[in-house]
Amino acid sequence: MLAYTRVKGDAVLTLSPFVRLARADRAALEEEGASLARFIEPEARDVSVR
């Protein structure tokens, strides 16, 4: 599951995987999520993936 919000100028992407992820897979998903959030909201002050 994926949710995107903007909080006080920051882009927040919340990911909820359906299965438990390996550490390397989680890191890759967070990196891709941050890239997606920057693409969606290029003017954001900060980007976070949760």
Buried (B, 14 or more C-beta within 10 A) or exposed (E): EEEEEEEEEBBBBEBEEEEEBEEEEBEEBBEEBBEBBBEEBEEBEEBBBE
